[in-house]
Amino acid sequence: MQADSIDANALRSGALTRTLSRFVASTQWRDLPAAVRNEAKRSLVNYFAVALAAAHDPTLDKAVTVYGRFRADDSATLIGRSERTDMLNAAALNAMSANVYDFDDTHIPTIIHPTAPVAAALFALAESHAISGEGLLLAFVLGVEVECRIGNAVSPEHYQRGWHITSTCGVFGAAAAVAKARGLDEQAIVWALGNASVQTGGLVETLGTMSKSISVGNAARNGLLAALLAEDGFSGPDAPLEGERGFLRVAATKPAWHALTRELGHEWELLKNTYKPYPCGVVLNPVIDACLDLRRDARWSFDDIEQIELTGHPLLRERTDRPGVRTGRESQVSAQHAVAVVLSRGKAGLEEFSDAAVADPSLRALAGRLRFIDDASWPVESAQVAIVLRSGERIEHRVHAARGSLAAPLANVELADKLHQLAAYGRSRVDAQALSDRLWKFETEHDAAAVMRVARARGLD
Amino acid sequence: MQADSIDANALRSGALTRTLSRFVASTQWRDLPAAVRNEAKRSLVNYFAVALAAAHDPTLDKAVTVYGRFRADDSATLIGRSERTDMLNAAALNAMSANVYDFDDTHIPTIIHPTAPVAAALFALAESHAISGEGLLLAFVLGVEVECRIGNAVSPEHYQRGWHITSTCGVFGAAAAVAKARGLDEQAIVWALGNASVQTGGLVETLGTMSKSISVGNAARNGLLAALLAEDGFSGPDAPLEGERGFLRVAATKPAWHALTRELGHEWELLKNTYKPYPCGVVLNPVIDACLDLRRDARWSFDDIEQIELTGHPLLRERTDRPGVRTGRESQVSAQHAVAVVLSRGKAGLEEFSDAAVADPSLRALAGRLRFIDDASWPVESAQVAIVLRSGERIEHRVHAARGSLAAPLANVELADKLHQLAAYGRSRVDAQALSDRLWKFETEHDAAAVMRVARARGLD
């Protein structure tokens, strides 16, 4: 269906929802290009990495306690933890831990974090209903496709207005993925999307607070529930997305209808997915790259620094000029902190953006020495850092495409490293190597849930 | 806080959310005017009536089956049914049954159905945590106050755009009510509202489908969960309602900020609540009243009717000119069906707006004989029905204020009748008299949950 053929009748009748649903119902593993299959596995390696990092974060501890009072059984694993819970709770809690640090993946056109809601729902399902690795990967790819196409159709207005797009679109992705994994037909997938369409909460206002995690968890949990309801014949409207009072029209003033179905099966949203090398706002990535490179230069030491000049797109300054941050979370979007901590320590992991790191007085002292130089001709994935020493010497490093951008994606080995490092950070005693090994050949796995048995905290079998 | 004193700083700092939360935390039973206490009980009588009617509706049967797979325990009652479930599921499922026929109450300024989300959450809580009748009524009043004030602040744009306002605002009402019932302090109530603010799904597009019930259930369930999380210290933003990316700004282009707090404690939203005498769109109420009055006239019989003239506000025609309806649900907004069935049978209950009633050929034959006469000077709660007989005789009846409107509210005895009739309709073998007796003196009840023991299906103790 092309943009110019979308008329009012097609919208009213639900032609777009039906096309998407038919695509989900009919697409097979053999239809997925090799690059898409590969990206799915990369997304999952990154998913387990970030979920393991946050497994014992205070937000998760509290949520596991309260949600745990309402668990029907112990069929499902909490990544990196020893408690067990039921399918719906596991979907919610694992999506929360994968997203709580905003260190998960980013779909570039929408800034949706696509994997957390979809993968958490699918793995929770897999622990009760047999799915192969191949089957889960296929369902995952299709869930992300639906989630991100809906996101494309309401972007950029939807997020700018204040909707937390990972939550609001994630529920559709989880519903479509679970519907595929359960083998639902076209009509039931339309219902699953309808059942998802009434569960689209999430606000940007809550970023940086525990509340945010509720809606990310809901996206996974409620998408899963939406599909299970549809499987039992719980029916919805014909046009939950494009109808007169459907999701797209409440989510955006002028939805891009064609984004839902254009080049379906030819363009894959998962190929626009990226993975963060550092737990920071993405505009800081090239700055951190440059600082890490500067650290490898032997000509200077931290105490020699007289001034630092940061050159980049004005967005860099607008988003990250924050000299007086007080919490680890704030430091993730502070150029002053990022530059100081990376030049000082030569690392940019979660520890470098913690409350403890922020409290380091030597890092705070550097903040006043940093100067932004705007240059609107630079792309946002590039930046230059120059240090001017007390001696007057100037050393600069320019990064053209930040690590982790679409132009310079993290290598598989870097993603595996991230998994190792974050598993260690999260202190969950999971065998990161075994987990990584299984994920890289996940399409050969007979039972997708086997991965979850590796991902739970050890020593409690 | 007055409208003109609400500046940008107050919005950013969360002054409105804090004022509302303080009001919820500090208001006591003695602060409630007698009329408000009374209206709370009337709302609950109506709540149990409509929930009993739908207890075995197919939507509920399916939801009880699927949700029942994920129940942690059997601590809570499903109104009119024999199964038991856990607190969160009971909140969801009882809110669904109270709302599924749209026969529940209506807050006039917003068309929110206020009671279903709030009462369902509170009674589910009460079955696990001791609350008195007085305590539940107080929490209910405050929950409805928060729910409807938020609704006022985003109306009419929010619903017109396509958001199902009962769902999107109901979650705040349930959160505030449960927070009060649990005795949370001002700060924790701010958090509860923040935890609710990320769970505001629901679409008008889904009206008439099963999907709609999911979001009404979620409003109760997730509001309850939001408060329980806050009680455990799960924290949210300072300004979930009025912040730059908070609920009011995503929900409406120009929120009416002052609606949140103006005359708080002096004007009570519950006093703007109404109860439907008929299971139809409210604009049909005066038409049905007129037809019932005409039936009492002995001068004509159904087969004598040559023509019917319906005079009223143009909205009556716009909303209800539907001659060819095919389902009971559609018939609830069809003037042709309503006039025919009421003139023919002299009743206007759920059976008269069922699939079976719609299929009656003698009723369908009358549709072509109905003519609308618009008169924009008439208020929507009035209408005139004139029948012209084959003899040429004309008999008309005009209704100035429909039964169930704010100007002609249902009497307590009529609400009790509704409870009896709908309990019978739902075939749930509940002692409607005992239930009604308890509710009318609910403030004297030591244990609010005692009512739920009466409201469950009998014969299974």
Interface residues (C-beta under 8 A of the other chain):
Chain A: T59 K62 A63 T65 V66 R69 F70 R71 A72 D86 M87 L88 R161 G162 W163 H164 S167 V171 W191 G194 N195 S197 V198 Q199 T200 G201 G202 L203 V204 E205 T206 G208 T209 M210 S211 K212 I214 S215 N218 N222 L225 A226 L228 L229 D232 G233 F234 S235 G236 P237 A239 P240 G243 E244 R245 G246 F247 R249 V250
Chain B: T59 K62 A63 T65 V66 R69 F70 R71 A72 D86 M87 L88 R161 G162 W163 H164 S167 V171 W191 G194 N195 S197 V198 Q199 T200 G201 G202 L203 V204 E205 T206 G208 T209 M210 S211 K212 I214 S215 N218 N222 L225 A226 L228 L229 D232 G233 F234 S235 G236 P237 A239 P240 G243 E244 R245 G246 F247 R249 V250
